[in-house]
Amino acid sequence: MALTPKQERFVAEYLIDLNATQAAIRARYSARTAASQGERLLRNVEVDTAIKAAMKAREQRTHITQDRVLQELARIAFFDIRRLYRDDGTMKDPHEMDSDTAAAIASIEVKEEMERSEEVDEELEDQPHGGALKRRRGNLVAGYTLKTKVFDKGSALQLAMRHLGMLNDKIAHTGPTGGPVETITRVELVPLKK
C-alpha cells in the first residue's frame, strides 16, 4: 500500500531532526495532536519502511555512515595536543598537520601584534576611478599570537563510551533472574464493626 501525500511529507520532515512531533506539525497535522500523530505514524509499517529506505538512501548519497561518524569521534577523543607542535615548540602550520590532528581542531585565531614606529610612511595610491588615496603606514607587525581551540575531548570520549555500552544511563529494574521485580503485598482483612 502506498503512502498518502501527508505521510510522505511526514517521512521527509522526520528526516530533518528525527523528532516525530515536530515532523507531524511540519507535515500539516494538527499541532494539538501532533505528539500522538507522530507516535502513531512511527508505528505504521509503511511509514517505518519509508523512513528506513530514505535514511539508507541519504547514507549512500552523503557517505555519512555510523562507522564514519565513529571514526571522526575517535579522532577527537584520542587527539594528542603534542601533535600540534614542532620539535622546537613552535606551532605547526595547518598544512603541516596530519589529518587526525586537523580534524580535532575547532578553530585557529591569529592575532597580529603591532608595534608603533616613529617613522610614518605616506604614499599616494592611484585609484581606478581617478584621483589618489593617501596611505599612512606607521605601525609595524611585531609578531603573531595564535589561539587554537580543539573540540571537547571529554564529550567525544563520553559519546564513544555510550555507543560502546560502557555508560548505562538507564536503570534497569529487574529481579535476580532478569525478569520483573517480584513484590509481595500483604493485605490484612479487618472485620467491620456493626
Contact map, one row per residue, 1 for C-alpha under 8 A:
11100000000000000000000000000000000000000000010000000000000000000000000000000000000000000000000000000000000000000000000000000000000000000000000000000000000000000000000000000000000000000000000000
11110000000000000000000000000000000000000000010000000000000000000000000000000000000000000000000000000000000000000000000000000000000000000000000000000000000000000000000000000000000000000000000000
11111111000000000000000000000000000000000000011000000000000000000000000000000000000000000000000000000000000000000000000000000000000000000000000000000000000000000000000000000000000000000000000000
01111111000000000000000000000000000000000000000000000000000000000000000000000000000000000000000000000000000000000000000000000000000000000000000000000000000000000000000000000000000000000000000000
00111111100000000000000000000000000000000000000000000000000000000000000000000000000000000000000000000000000000000000000000000000000000000000000000000000000000000000000000000000000000000000000000
00111111110000000000000000110000000000000000000000000000000000000000000000000000000000000000000000000000000000000000000000000000000000000000000000000000000000000000000000000000000000000000000000
00111111111000000000000000100000000000001000001000000000000000000000000000000000000000000000000000000000000000000000000000000000000000000000000000000000000000000000000000000000000000000000000000
00111111111100000000000000000000000000000000001000000000000000000000000000000000000000000000000000000000000000000000000000000000000000000000000000000000000000000000000000000000000000000000000000
00001111111110000000000000100000000000000000000000000000000000000000000000000000000000000000000000000000000000000000000000000000000000000000000000000000000000000000000000000000000000000000000000
00000111111111000000001101100000000000000000000000000000000000000000000000000000000000000000000000000000000000000000000000000000000000000000000000000000000000000000000000000000000000000000000000
00000011111111100000001000000000000000000000001001100000000000000000000000000000000000000000000000000000000000000000000000000000000000000000000000000000000000000000000000000000000000000000000000
00000001111111110000000000000000000000000000000000000000000000000000000000000000000000000000000000000000000000000000000000000000000000000000000000000000000000000000000000000000000000000000000000
00000000111111111000001101100000000000000000000000000000000000000000000000000000000000000000000000000000000000000000000000000000000000000000000000000000000000000000000000000000000000000000000000
00000000011111111111011100000000000000000000000000100000000000000000000000000000000000000000000000000000000000000000000000000000000000000000000000000000000000000000000000000000000000000000000000
00000000001111111100000000000000000000000000000000100110000000000000000000000000000000000000000000000000000000000000000000000000000000000000000000000000000000000000000000000000000000000000000000
00000000000111111100000000000000000000000000000000000000000000000000000000000000000000000000000000000000000000000000000000000000000000000000000000000000000000000000000000000000000000000000000000
00000000000011111110000000000000000000000000000000000000000000000000000000000000000000000000000000000000000000000000000000000000000000000000000000000000000000000000000000000000000000000000000000
00000000000001111111001000000000000000000000000000000000000000000000000000000000000000000000000000000000000000000000000000000000000000000000000000000000000000000000000000000000000000000000000000
00000000000001001111111000000000000000000000000000000000000000000000000000000000000000000000000000000000000000000000000000000000000000000000000000000000000000000000000000000000000000000000000000
00000000000001000111111100000000001001100100000000000000000000000000000000000000000000000000000000000000000000000000000000000000000000000000000000000000000000000000000000000000000000000000000000
00000000000000000011111110000000011111100000000000000000000000000000000000000000000000000000000000000000000000000000000000000000000000000000000000000000000000000000000000000000000000000000000000
00000000000001000011111111000000010000000000000000000000000000000000000000000000000000000000000000000000000000000000000000000000000000000000000000000000000000000000000000000000000000000000000000
00000000011011000111111111100000000001000000000000000000000000000000000000000000000000000000000000000000000000000000000000000000000000000000000000000000000000000000000000000000000000000000000000
00000000010011000001111111111110011011000000000000000000000000000000000000000000000000000000000000000000000000000000000000000000000000000000000000000000000000000000000000000000000000000000000000
00000000000000000000111111111110010000000000000000000000000000000000000000000000000000000000000000000000000000000000000000000000000000000000000000000000000000000000000000000000000000000000000000
00000000010010000000011111111000000000000000000000000000000000000000000000000000000000000000000000000000000000000000000000000000000000000000000000000000000000000000000000000000000000000000000000
00000110110010000000001111111000000000000000000000000000000000000000000000000000000000000000000000000000000000000000000000000000000000000000000000000000000000000000000000000000000000000000000000
00000100000000000000000111111100000000000000000000000000000000000000000000000000000000000000000000000000000000000000000000000000000000000000000000000000000000000000000000000000000000000000000000
00000000000000000000000111111110110010000000000000000000000000000000000000000000000000000000000000000000000000000000000000000000000000000000000000000000000000000000000000000000000000000000000000
00000000000000000000000110011111110000000000000000000000000000000000000000000000000000000000000000000000000000000000000000000000000000000000000000000000000000000000000000000000000000000000000000
00000000000000000000000110001111110000000000000000000000000000000000000000000000000000000000000000000000000000000000000000000000000000000000000000000000000000000000000000000000000000000000000000
00000000000000000000000000000111111000000000000000000000000000000000000000000000000000000000000000000000000000000000000000000000000000000000000000000000000000000000000000000000000000000000000000
00000000000000000000000000001111111110000000000000000000000000000000000000000000000000000000000000000000000000000000000000000000000000000000000000000000000000000000000000000000000000000000000000
00000000000000000000110110001111111111000000000000000000000000000000000000000000000000000000000000000000000000000000000000000000000000000000000000000000000000000000000000000000000000000000000000
00000000000000000001100100000001111111100000000000000000000000000000000000000000000000000000000000000000000000000000000000000000000000000000000000000000000000000000000000000000000000000000000000
00000000000000000000100000000000111111110000000000000000000000000000000000000000000000000000000000000000000000000000000000000000000000000000000000000000000000000000000000000000000000000000000000
00000000000000000000100100001000111111111000000000000000000000000000000000000000000000000000000000000000000000000000000000000000000000000000000000000000000000000000000000000000000000000000000000
00000000000000000001101100000000011111111100000000000000000000000000000000000000000000000000000000000000000000000000000000000000000000000000000000000000000000000000000000000000000000000000000000
00000000000000000001100000000000001111111110000000000000000000000000000000000000000000000000000000000000000000000000000000000000000000000000000000000000000000000000000000000000000000000000000000
00000000000000000000000000000000000111111111000000000000000000000000000000000000000000000000000000000000000000000000000000000000000000000000000000000000000000000000000000000000000000000000000000
00000010000000000000000000000000000011111111001100000000000000000000000000000000000000000000000000000000000000000000000000000000000000000000000000000000000000000000000000000000000000000000000000
00000000000000000001000000000000000001111111101100000000000000000000000000000000000000000000000000000000000000000000000000000000000000000000000000000000000000000000000000000000000000000000000000
00000000000000000000000000000000000000111111101100000000000000000000000000000000000000000000000000000000000000000000000000000000000000000000000000000000000000000000000000000000000000000000000000
00000000000000000000000000000000000000011111111100000000000000000000000000000000000000000000000000000000000000000000000000000000000000000000000000000000000000000000000000000000000000000000000000
00000000000000000000000000000000000000000111111110000000000000000000000000000000000000000000000000000000000000000000000000000000000000000000000000000000000000000000000000000000000000000000000000
11100000000000000000000000000000000000000001111111000000000000000000000000000000000000000000000000000000000000000000000000000000000000000000000000000000000000000000000000000000000000000000000000
00100011001000000000000000000000000000001111111111100000000000000000000000000000000000000000000000000000000000000000000000000000000000000000000000000000000000000000000000000000000000000000000000
00000000000000000000000000000000000000001111111111110000000000000000000000000000000000000000000000000000000000000000000000000000000000000000000000000000000000000000000000000000000000000000000000
00000000000000000000000000000000000000000000111111111000000000000000000000000000000000000000000000000000000000000000000000000000000000000000000000000000000000000000000000000000000000000000000000
00000000001000000000000000000000000000000000011111111100000000000000000000000000000000000000000000000000000000000000000000000000000000000000000000000000000000000000000000000000000000000000000000
00000000001001100000000000000000000000000000001111111110000000000000000000000000000000000000000000000000000000000000000000000000000000000000000000000000000000000000000000000000000000000000000000
00000000000000000000000000000000000000000000000111111111000000000000000000000000000000000000000000000000000000000000000000000000000000000000000000000000000000000000000000000000000000000000000000
00000000000000000000000000000000000000000000000011111111100000000000000000000000000000000000000000000000000000000000000000000000000000000000000000000000000000000000000000000000000000000000000000
00000000000000100000000000000000000000000000000001111111110000000000000000000000000000000000000000000000000000000000000000000000000000000000000000000000000000000000000000000000000000000000000000
00000000000000100000000000000000000000000000000000111111111000000000000000000000000000000000000000000000000000000000000000000000000000000000000000000000000000000000000000000000000000000000000000
00000000000000000000000000000000000000000000000000011111111100000000000000000000000000000000000000000000000000000000000000000000000000000000000000000000000000000000000000000000000000000000000000
00000000000000000000000000000000000000000000000000001111111110000000000000000000000000000000000000000000000000000000000000000000000000000000000000000000000000000000000000000000000000000000000000
00000000000000000000000000000000000000000000000000000111111111100000000000000000000000000000000000000000000000000000000000000000000000000000000000000000000000000000000000000000000000000000000000
00000000000000000000000000000000000000000000000000000011111111111000000000000000000000000000000000000000000000000000000000000000000000000000000000000000000000000000000000000000000000000000000000
00000000000000000000000000000000000000000000000000000001111111110000000000000000000000000000000000000000000000000000000000000000000000000000000000000000000000000000000000000000000000000000000000
00000000000000000000000000000000000000000000000000000000111111100000000000000000000000000000000000000000000000000000000000000000000000000000000000000000000000000000000000000000000000000000000000
00000000000000000000000000000000000000000000000000000000011111110000000000000000000000000000000000000000000000000000000000000000000000000000000000000000000000000000000000000000000000000000000000
00000000000000000000000000000000000000000000000000000000011111111000000000000000000000000000000000000000000000000000000000000000000000000000000000000000000000000000000000000000000000000000000000
00000000000000000000000000000000000000000000000000000000001101111101100000000000000000000000000000000000000000000000000000000000000000000000000000000000000000000000000000000000000000000000000000
00000000000000000000000000000000000000000000000000000000001000111111100000000000000000000000000000000000000000000000000000000000000000000000000000000000000000000000000000000000000000000000000000
00000000000000000000000000000000000000000000000000000000000000011111110000000000000000000000000000000000000000000000000000000000000000000000000000000000000000000000000000000000000000000000000000
00000000000000000000000000000000000000000000000000000000000000001111111000000000000000000000000000000000000000000000000000000000000000000000000000000000000000000000000000000000000000000000000000
00000000000000000000000000000000000000000000000000000000000000011111111100000000000000000000000000000000000000000000000000000000000000000000000000000000000000000000000000000000000000000000000000
00000000000000000000000000000000000000000000000000000000000000011111111110000000000000000000000000000000000000000000000000000000000000000000000000000000000000000000000000000000000000000000000000
00000000000000000000000000000000000000000000000000000000000000000111111111000000000000000000000000000000000000000000000000000000000000000000000000000000000000010000000000000000000000000000000000
00000000000000000000000000000000000000000000000000000000000000000011111111100000000000000000000000000000000000000000000000000000000000000000000000000000000000000000000000000000000000000000000000
00000000000000000000000000000000000000000000000000000000000000000001111111110000000000000000000000000010000000000000000000000000000000000000000000000000000000000000000000000000000000000000000000
00000000000000000000000000000000000000000000000000000000000000000000111111111000000000000000000000000000000000000000000000000000000000000000000000000000000110110000000000000000000000000000000000
00000000000000000000000000000000000000000000000000000000000000000000011111111100000000000000000000000000000000000000000000000000000000000000000000000000000110010000000000000000000000000000000000
00000000000000000000000000000000000000000000000000000000000000000000001111111110000000000000000000011011000000000000000000000000000000000000000000000000000000000000000000000000000000000000000000
00000000000000000000000000000000000000000000000000000000000000000000000111111110000000000000000000000011000000000000000000000000000000000000000000000011100100000000000000000000000000000000000000
00000000000000000000000000000000000000000000000000000000000000000000000011111110000000000000000000000000000000000000000000000000000000000000000000000000111110010000000000000000000000000000000000
00000000000000000000000000000000000000000000000000000000000000000000000001111111000000000000000000000000000000000000000000000000000000000000000000000000100000000000000000000000000000000000000000
00000000000000000000000000000000000000000000000000000000000000000000000000111111100000000000000000011001000000000000000000000000000000000000000000000000100000000000000000000000000000000000000000
00000000000000000000000000000000000000000000000000000000000000000000000000000111111000000000000000001000000000000000000000000000000000000000000000000000000000000000000000000000000000000000000000
00000000000000000000000000000000000000000000000000000000000000000000000000000011111110000000000000000000000000000000000000000000000000000000000000000000000000000000000000000000000000000000000000
00000000000000000000000000000000000000000000000000000000000000000000000000000001111110000000000000000000000000000000000000000000000000000000000000000000000000000000000000000000000000000000000000
00000000000000000000000000000000000000000000000000000000000000000000000000000001111111000000000010001000000000000000000000000000000000000000000000000000000000000000000000000000000000000000000000
00000000000000000000000000000000000000000000000000000000000000000000000000000000111111000011000010001000000000000000000000000000000000000000000000000000000000000000000000000000000000000000000000
00000000000000000000000000000000000000000000000000000000000000000000000000000000111111111111000000000000000000000000000000000000000000000000000000000000000000000000000000000000000000000000000000
00000000000000000000000000000000000000000000000000000000000000000000000000000000001111111111000000000000000000000000000000000000000000000000000000000000000000000000000000000000000000000000000000
00000000000000000000000000000000000000000000000000000000000000000000000000000000000011111100000000000000000000000000000000000000000000000000000000000000000000000000000000000000000000000000000000
00000000000000000000000000000000000000000000000000000000000000000000000000000000000011111100000000000000000000000000000000000000000000000000000000000000000000000000000000000000000000000000000000
00000000000000000000000000000000000000000000000000000000000000000000000000000000000011111110000000000000000000000000000000000000000000000000000000000000000000000000000000000000000000000000000000
00000000000000000000000000000000000000000000000000000000000000000000000000000000000011111111000000000000000000000000000000000000000000000000000000000000000000000000000000000000000000000000000000
00000000000000000000000000000000000000000000000000000000000000000000000000000000000111001111100000000000000000000000000000000000000000000000000000000000000000000000000000000000000000000000000000
00000000000000000000000000000000000000000000000000000000000000000000000000000000000111000111110110000000000000000000000000000000000000000000000000000000000000000000000000000000000000000000000000
00000000000000000000000000000000000000000000000000000000000000000000000000000000000000000011111110000000000000000000000000000000000000000000000000000000000000000000000000000000000000000000000000
00000000000000000000000000000000000000000000000000000000000000000000000000000000000000000001111110000100000000000000000000000000000000000000000000000000000000000000000000000000000000000000000000
00000000000000000000000000000000000000000000000000000000000000000000000000000000000000000000111110000000000000000000000000000000000000000000000000000000000000000000000000000000000000000000000000
00000000000000000000000000000000000000000000000000000000000000000000000000000000000000000001111111000000000000000000000000000000000000000000000000000000000000000000000000000000000000000000000000
00000000000000000000000000000000000000000000000000000000000000000000000000000000001100000001111111101100000000000000000000000000000000000000000000000000000000000000000000000000000000000000000000
00000000000000000000000000000000000000000000000000000000000000000000000000000000000000000000000111111100000000000000000000000000000000000000000000000000000000000000000000000000000000000000000000
00000000000000000000000000000000000000000000000000000000000000000000000000000000000000000000000011111110000000000000000000000000000000000000000000000000000000000000000000000000000000000000000000
00000000000000000000000000000000000000000000000000000000000000000000000000100010000000000000000001111111000000000000000000000000000000000000000000000000000000000000000000000000000000000000000000
00000000000000000000000000000000000000000000000000000000000000000000000000100011001100000000000011111111100000000000000000000000000000000000000000000000000000000000000000000000000000000000000000
00000000000000000000000000000000000000000000000000000000000000000000000000000000000000000000010011111111100000000000000000000000000000000000000000000000000000000000000000000000000000000000000000
00000000000000000000000000000000000000000000000000000000000000000000000100110000000000000000000000111111110000000000000000000000000000000000000000000000000000000000000000000000000000000000000000
00000000000000000000000000000000000000000000000000000000000000000000000000110010000000000000000000011111110000000000000000000000000000000000000000000110000000000000000000000000000000000000000000
00000000000000000000000000000000000000000000000000000000000000000000000000000000000000000000000000001111111100000000000000000000000000000000000000011110000000000000000000000000000000000000000000
00000000000000000000000000000000000000000000000000000000000000000000000000000000000000000000000000000011111100000000000000000000000000000000000000011110000000000000000000000000000000000000000000
00000000000000000000000000000000000000000000000000000000000000000000000000000000000000000000000000000000111110000000000000000000000000000000000000011100000000000000000000000000000000000000000000
00000000000000000000000000000000000000000000000000000000000000000000000000000000000000000000000000000000111111000000000000000000000000000000000001111000000000000000000000000000000000000000000000
00000000000000000000000000000000000000000000000000000000000000000000000000000000000000000000000000000000001111100000000000000000000000000000000001110000000000000000000000000000000000000000000000
00000000000000000000000000000000000000000000000000000000000000000000000000000000000000000000000000000000000111110000000000000000000000000000000111100000000000000000000000000000000000000000000000
00000000000000000000000000000000000000000000000000000000000000000000000000000000000000000000000000000000000011111000000000000000000000000000000111000000000000000000000000000000000000000000000000
00000000000000000000000000000000000000000000000000000000000000000000000000000000000000000000000000000000000001111100000000000000000000000000111110000000000000000000000000000000000000000000000000
00000000000000000000000000000000000000000000000000000000000000000000000000000000000000000000000000000000000000111110000000000000000000000000111110000000000000000000000000000000000000000000000000
00000000000000000000000000000000000000000000000000000000000000000000000000000000000000000000000000000000000000011111000000000000000000000011111000000000000000000000000000000000000000000000000000
00000000000000000000000000000000000000000000000000000000000000000000000000000000000000000000000000000000000000001111100000000000000000000011110000000000000000000000000000000000000000000000000000
00000000000000000000000000000000000000000000000000000000000000000000000000000000000000000000000000000000000000000111110000000000000000000111000000000000000000000000000000000000000000000000000000
00000000000000000000000000000000000000000000000000000000000000000000000000000000000000000000000000000000000000000011111100000000000000000111000000000000000000000000000000000000000000000000000000
00000000000000000000000000000000000000000000000000000000000000000000000000000000000000000000000000000000000000000001111100000000000000000100000000000000000000000000000000000000000000000000000000
00000000000000000000000000000000000000000000000000000000000000000000000000000000000000000000000000000000000000000000111110000000000000000100000000000000000000000000000000000000000000000000000000
00000000000000000000000000000000000000000000000000000000000000000000000000000000000000000000000000000000000000000000111111000000000000011100000000000000000000000000000000000000000000000000000000
00000000000000000000000000000000000000000000000000000000000000000000000000000000000000000000000000000000000000000000001111100000000000111100000000000000000000000000000000000000000000000000000000
00000000000000000000000000000000000000000000000000000000000000000000000000000000000000000000000000000000000000000000000111110000000001111000000000000000000000000000000000000000000000000000000000
00000000000000000000000000000000000000000000000000000000000000000000000000000000000000000000000000000000000000000000000011111000000001110000000000000000000000000000000000000000000000000000000000
00000000000000000000000000000000000000000000000000000000000000000000000000000000000000000000000000000000000000000000000001111100000111100000000000000000000000000000000000000000000000000000000000
00000000000000000000000000000000000000000000000000000000000000000000000000000000000000000000000000000000000000000000000000111110000111100000000000000000000000000000000000000000000000000000000000
00000000000000000000000000000000000000000000000000000000000000000000000000000000000000000000000000000000000000000000000000011111011110000000000000000000000000000000000000000000000000000000000000
00000000000000000000000000000000000000000000000000000000000000000000000000000000000000000000000000000000000000000000000000001111111110000000000000000000000000000000000000000000000000000000000000
00000000000000000000000000000000000000000000000000000000000000000000000000000000000000000000000000000000000000000000000000000111111000000000000000000000000000000000000000000000000000000000000000
00000000000000000000000000000000000000000000000000000000000000000000000000000000000000000000000000000000000000000000000000000011111000000000000000000000000000000000000000000000000000000000000000
00000000000000000000000000000000000000000000000000000000000000000000000000000000000000000000000000000000000000000000000000000111111100000000000000000000000000000000000000000000000000000000000000
00000000000000000000000000000000000000000000000000000000000000000000000000000000000000000000000000000000000000000000000000000111111110000000000000000000000000000000000000000000000000000000000000
00000000000000000000000000000000000000000000000000000000000000000000000000000000000000000000000000000000000000000000000000011110011111000000000000000000000000000000000000000000000000000000000000
00000000000000000000000000000000000000000000000000000000000000000000000000000000000000000000000000000000000000000000000000011110001111100000000000000000000000000000000000000000000000000000000000
00000000000000000000000000000000000000000000000000000000000000000000000000000000000000000000000000000000000000000000000001111000000111110000000000000000000000000000000000000000000000000000000000
00000000000000000000000000000000000000000000000000000000000000000000000000000000000000000000000000000000000000000000000011111000000011111000000000000000000000000000000000000000000000000000000000
00000000000000000000000000000000000000000000000000000000000000000000000000000000000000000000000000000000000000000000000111100000000001111100000000000000000000000000000000000000000000000000000000
00000000000000000000000000000000000000000000000000000000000000000000000000000000000000000000000000000000000000000000000111000000000000111110000000000000000000000000000000000000000000000000000000
00000000000000000000000000000000000000000000000000000000000000000000000000000000000000000000000000000000000000000001111110000000000000011111000000000000000000000000000000000000000000000000000000
00000000000000000000000000000000000000000000000000000000000000000000000000000000000000000000000000000000000000000111100000000000000000001111100000000000000000000000000000000000000000000000000000
00000000000000000000000000000000000000000000000000000000000000000000000000000000000000000000000000000000000000000111100000000000000000000111110000000000000000000000000000000000000000000000000000
00000000000000000000000000000000000000000000000000000000000000000000000000000000000000000000000000000000000000011110000000000000000000000011111100000000000000000000000000000000000000000000000000
00000000000000000000000000000000000000000000000000000000000000000000000000000000000000000000000000000000000000011110000000000000000000000001111100000000000000000000000000000000000000000000000000
00000000000000000000000000000000000000000000000000000000000000000000000000000000000000000000000000000000000000011100000000000000000000000000111110000000000000000000000000000000000000000000000000
00000000000000000000000000000000000000000000000000000000000000000000000000000000000000000000000000000000000001111000000000000000000000000000111111000000000000000000000000000000000000000000000000
00000000000000000000000000000000000000000000000000000000000000000000000000000000000000000000000000000000000001111000000000000000000000000000001111100000000000000000000000000000000000000000000000
00000000000000000000000000000000000000000000000000000000000000000000000000000000000000000000000000000000000111100000000000000000000000000000000111110000000000000000000000000000000000000000000000
00000000000000000000000000000000000000000000000000000000000000000000000000000000000000000000000000000000000111000000000000000000000000000000000011111000000000000000000000000000000000000000000000
00000000000000000000000000000000000000000000000000000000000000000000000000000000000000000000000000000000111110000000000000000000000000000000000001111100000000000000000000000000000000000000000000
00000000000000000000000000000000000000000000000000000000000000000000000000000000000000000000000000000000111100000000000000000000000000000000000000111110000000000000000000000000000000000000000000
00000000000000000000000000000000000000000000000000000000000000000000000000000000000000000000000000000001111000000000000000000000000000000000000000011111000000000000000000000000000000000000000000
00000000000000000000000000000000000000000000000000000000000000000000000000010000000000000000000000000001110000000000000000000000000000000000000000001111100000000000000000000000000000000000000000
00000000000000000000000000000000000000000000000000000000000000000000000000010000000000000000000000000000000000000000000000000000000000000000000000000111111100000000000000000000000000000000000000
00000000000000000000000000000000000000000000000000000000000000000000000000011110000000000000000000000000000000000000000000000000000000000000000000000011111110000000000000000000000000000000000000
00000000000000000000000000000000000000000000000000000000000000000000000000001000000000000000000000000000000000000000000000000000000000000000000000000001111111000000000000000000000000000000000000
00000000000000000000000000000000000000000000000000000000000000000000000000001000000000000000000000000000000000000000000000000000000000000000000000000001111111100000000000000000000000000000000000
00000000000000000000000000000000000000000000000000000000000000000000000011011000000000000000000000000000000000000000000000000000000000000000000000000001111111110000000000000000000000000000000000
00000000000000000000000000000000000000000000000000000000000000000000000011001000000000000000000000000000000000000000000000000000000000000000000000000000111111111000000000000000000000000000000000
00000000000000000000000000000000000000000000000000000000000000000000000000000000000000000000000000000000000000000000000000000000000000000000000000000000011111111100001000000000000000000000000000
00000000000000000000000000000000000000000000000000000000000000000000000010000000000000000000000000000000000000000000000000000000000000000000000000000000001111111110000000000000000000000000000000
00000000000000000000000000000000000000000000000000000000000000000000010011001000000000000000000000000000000000000000000000000000000000000000000000000000000111111111000000000000000000000000000000
00000000000000000000000000000000000000000000000000000000000000000000000000000000000000000000000000000000000000000000000000000000000000000000000000000000000011111111111000000000000000000000000000
00000000000000000000000000000000000000000000000000000000000000000000000000000000000000000000000000000000000000000000000000000000000000000000000000000000000001111111111100000000000000000000000000
00000000000000000000000000000000000000000000000000000000000000000000000000000000000000000000000000000000000000000000000000000000000000000000000000000000000000111111110000000000000000000000000000
00000000000000000000000000000000000000000000000000000000000000000000000000000000000000000000000000000000000000000000000000000000000000000000000000000000000000011111111000000000000000000000000000
00000000000000000000000000000000000000000000000000000000000000000000000000000000000000000000000000000000000000000000000000000000000000000000000000000000000000001111111100000000000000000000000000
00000000000000000000000000000000000000000000000000000000000000000000000000000000000000000000000000000000000000000000000000000000000000000000000000000000000000001111111100000000000000000000000000
00000000000000000000000000000000000000000000000000000000000000000000000000000000000000000000000000000000000000000000000000000000000000000000000000000000000001001101111110000000000000000000000000
00000000000000000000000000000000000000000000000000000000000000000000000000000000000000000000000000000000000000000000000000000000000000000000000000000000000000000100111111100000000000000000000000
00000000000000000000000000000000000000000000000000000000000000000000000000000000000000000000000000000000000000000000000000000000000000000000000000000000000000000000001111100000000000000000000000
00000000000000000000000000000000000000000000000000000000000000000000000000000000000000000000000000000000000000000000000000000000000000000000000000000000000000000000000111110000000000000000000000
00000000000000000000000000000000000000000000000000000000000000000000000000000000000000000000000000000000000000000000000000000000000000000000000000000000000000000000000111111000000000000000000000
00000000000000000000000000000000000000000000000000000000000000000000000000000000000000000000000000000000000000000000000000000000000000000000000000000000000000000000000001111100000000000000000000
00000000000000000000000000000000000000000000000000000000000000000000000000000000000000000000000000000000000000000000000000000000000000000000000000000000000000000000000000111110000110000000000000
00000000000000000000000000000000000000000000000000000000000000000000000000000000000000000000000000000000000000000000000000000000000000000000000000000000000000000000000000011111111110000000000000
00000000000000000000000000000000000000000000000000000000000000000000000000000000000000000000000000000000000000000000000000000000000000000000000000000000000000000000000000001111111111000000000000
00000000000000000000000000000000000000000000000000000000000000000000000000000000000000000000000000000000000000000000000000000000000000000000000000000000000000000000000000000111111010000000000000
00000000000000000000000000000000000000000000000000000000000000000000000000000000000000000000000000000000000000000000000000000000000000000000000000000000000000000000000000000111111000000000000000
00000000000000000000000000000000000000000000000000000000000000000000000000000000000000000000000000000000000000000000000000000000000000000000000000000000000000000000000000000111111100000000000000
00000000000000000000000000000000000000000000000000000000000000000000000000000000000000000000000000000000000000000000000000000000000000000000000000000000000000000000000000000111111110000000000000
00000000000000000000000000000000000000000000000000000000000000000000000000000000000000000000000000000000000000000000000000000000000000000000000000000000000000000000000000001110011111000000000000
00000000000000000000000000000000000000000000000000000000000000000000000000000000000000000000000000000000000000000000000000000000000000000000000000000000000000000000000000001111001111100000000000
00000000000000000000000000000000000000000000000000000000000000000000000000000000000000000000000000000000000000000000000000000000000000000000000000000000000000000000000000000010000111110000000000
00000000000000000000000000000000000000000000000000000000000000000000000000000000000000000000000000000000000000000000000000000000000000000000000000000000000000000000000000000000000011111000000000
00000000000000000000000000000000000000000000000000000000000000000000000000000000000000000000000000000000000000000000000000000000000000000000000000000000000000000000000000000000000001111100000000
00000000000000000000000000000000000000000000000000000000000000000000000000000000000000000000000000000000000000000000000000000000000000000000000000000000000000000000000000000000000000111110000000
00000000000000000000000000000000000000000000000000000000000000000000000000000000000000000000000000000000000000000000000000000000000000000000000000000000000000000000000000000000000000011111000000
00000000000000000000000000000000000000000000000000000000000000000000000000000000000000000000000000000000000000000000000000000000000000000000000000000000000000000000000000000000000000001111100000
00000000000000000000000000000000000000000000000000000000000000000000000000000000000000000000000000000000000000000000000000000000000000000000000000000000000000000000000000000000000000000111110000
00000000000000000000000000000000000000000000000000000000000000000000000000000000000000000000000000000000000000000000000000000000000000000000000000000000000000000000000000000000000000000011111000
00000000000000000000000000000000000000000000000000000000000000000000000000000000000000000000000000000000000000000000000000000000000000000000000000000000000000000000000000000000000000000001111100
00000000000000000000000000000000000000000000000000000000000000000000000000000000000000000000000000000000000000000000000000000000000000000000000000000000000000000000000000000000000000000000111110
00000000000000000000000000000000000000000000000000000000000000000000000000000000000000000000000000000000000000000000000000000000000000000000000000000000000000000000000000000000000000000000011111
00000000000000000000000000000000000000000000000000000000000000000000000000000000000000000000000000000000000000000000000000000000000000000000000000000000000000000000000000000000000000000000001111
00000000000000000000000000000000000000000000000000000000000000000000000000000000000000000000000000000000000000000000000000000000000000000000000000000000000000000000000000000000000000000000000111
